[in-house]
């Protein structure tokens, strides 16, 4: 069941108009509605779940989450207004936290017990923004930063805020305000140059630079095709490059090999498709991808894992190994420079083994857990996931059935016990199930050890309970309106650099404006007023914290210009005189509070 989360930019700059007179926010709303219509063509869309998040402060940014129906989603979408700041980092963090809300409860991430590609919640996060400068109440930000702290329990178990089945795509609106006279260029839509592009690529997604309505429709058609069930994996080459293959299909050692030059296929960050079972409608699998550490009962805590596992492949040609009745998992790789290179070698009867570094106890690289192999028809490349250290296990099982007729001798049992010592503990249960499916005798003890310490197991159970409470709190806050501002908050800027009042240029400029001796502003202690609010006599007057001209709503531009002109040109008429300053300095803080 794919999850489609739409993150809509509701900063004030989304009020800007295109040459057709429509605002960027209206175009974003129309894009979401068109996407839903395009997606509805696929019968699989009946199981989709839609979520809506904006740039508001959390938790009020969540307009439609896990419990809201489609009607609520559409209603909230139509009622969106653009009036805030461009807080993209915080909005992304809130979106990923929303997607991750139930993962610890369901145990889908299986921390410390291997990564199961068939346990997934495929999620597509689509953000629609104008790509303008990132702003917050503290000012303009040049780079995109996601808050490190998350209210979600267990977020420290993964280094990144996203997971391997979550991809980010960005539609960056660059539609002109005036009609262009130049002919529209046809072809693929380029990526955008804004700060969000790198974030998209890290998750396995991409950004689109949208300059016309036709390009927007083209992007939406492309995004509908991206709704695939799968997980993102980092494939990295280990060891030397393979020998080039000649025109006859055999190795050609006379041709030079570019083993020292970095090639695009050496490192690929791509999706593997996890297809649902045709009978059950959900993915079915048997074997995990190993962890990058050896589970030990002496470990007090789990090391944080990367969102995307780093799978290393060796370019040594091996024979694909499979035996009757032993289950294996087969995943197709998304087209990439790596798949193109393997297919160009036209060698469907050989394979490259894959490893996870530090997954074994006695080997730094670890033992192979599967292999990459081109399909027989040379149309795609598949990742075969097998039992851990399968080159040792498969011959043993073959002998068990064909030579020993399911009655192993002492020598075979010793060899099998030696194999089990190289096996991470979390492989014991799936191996026991596989042997039972094959009809083999009970070769593994019933007292299975998962390899995790008591403290780690207790901690994971505690996190699951805490996550339930946090989940209930967040779900209860969906749909609630943010509290009305009753004043302007006093901020403490004493920690960030030198105060403006210490600047000689500032004091000189202030003296020129008022024409008198400057009061000793440096004696003010801003920390003393931390948490205070400046009261507003007019309750209808909203606090204005604009740091960026683009954040001013269109309807408030003239009013804001008048205020700015008044502050700049008429300041000397309203400056408090020196005598009044002395009187004010003699008033105590309690007097100010009573006024």
Number of C-alpha atoms within 10 A of each C-alpha: 17 20 19 20 23 23 24 27 30 27 28 21 28 28 22 19 18 17 12 11 10 13 17 24 26 16 19 25 17 14 19 18 15 15 16 16 11 16 20 14 11 10 8 12 15 12 10 13 18 20 24 23 27 30 25 23 15 18 21 18 25 26 23 26 22 16 12 17 13 13 10 16 16 16 12 16 22 12 8 16 16 23 19 23 28 30 25 28 19 20 26 24 20 27 26 19 18 21 23 21 21 17 16 23 18 11 13 16 22 14 18 25 20 21 20 17 27 22 20 23 21 20 26 24 22 22 24 25 24 24 23 16 20 21 22 19 13 10 13 15 13 10 12 18 17 17 13 12 10 14 10 18 21 17 19 16 18 17 14 19 22 23 23 24 25 24 25 24 24 27 27 25 24 18 23 14 14 11 10 11 6 6 6 11 9 8 8 10 17 12 15 20 13 17 17 24 23 16 19 19 16 16 22 22 23 20 26 22 23 23 15 17 13 11 21 22 15 15 22 19 15 12 18 16 11 13 17 17 22 27 26 26 20 16 21 18 17 17 11 13 17 15 19 17 16 13 10 7 11 13 14 14 12 9 11 9 14 13 13 8 9 9 12 11 17 18 19 16 20 23 24 22 20 24 17 16 11 9 7 8 11 14 17 15 18 18 26 23 22 29 22 22 20 21 22 17 15 12 15 13 18 19 15 14 17 16 21 23 19 19 20 22 23 21 19 15 15 14 12 17 14 15 11 9 11 15 20 16 19 19 18 21 21 18 13 15 16 23 21 15 13 21 19 12 17 18 18 16 13 17 25 21 23 26 27 22 18 17 26 25 17 12 11 12 17 22 25 25 23 28 23 25 27 25 16 12 9 15 10 17 24 20 21 20 23 24 27 28 19 18 17 16 15 17 13 18 21 15 14 19 16 9 12 13 11 14 12 17 10 9 9 16 14 11 13 18 14 12 16 17 12 17 19 22 19 21 20 20 16 15 19 18 13 19 18 13 12 14 11 16 13 11 14 15 10 10 6 12 13 18 17 21 18 13 14 18 15 11 15 19 15 13 17 20 14 16 22 15 11 17 19 11 12 16 18 12 16 19 17 12 11 13 7 8 14 17 16 15 15 14 15 14 14 12 8 7 7 10 11 14 15 12 12 10 11 12 18 12 13 17 14 13 16 16 10 11 12 14 14 10 11 11 8 10 11 12 13 9 13 13 10 12 14 11 11 14 9 8 11 9 11 13 13 9 15 16 15 18 11 20 21 21 18 13 9 9 14 10 9 16 11 11 11 12 11 11 12 11 10 12 12 14 9 9 11 11 10 13 8 9 12 11 9 13 10 9 10 9 9 8 10 9 7 6 5
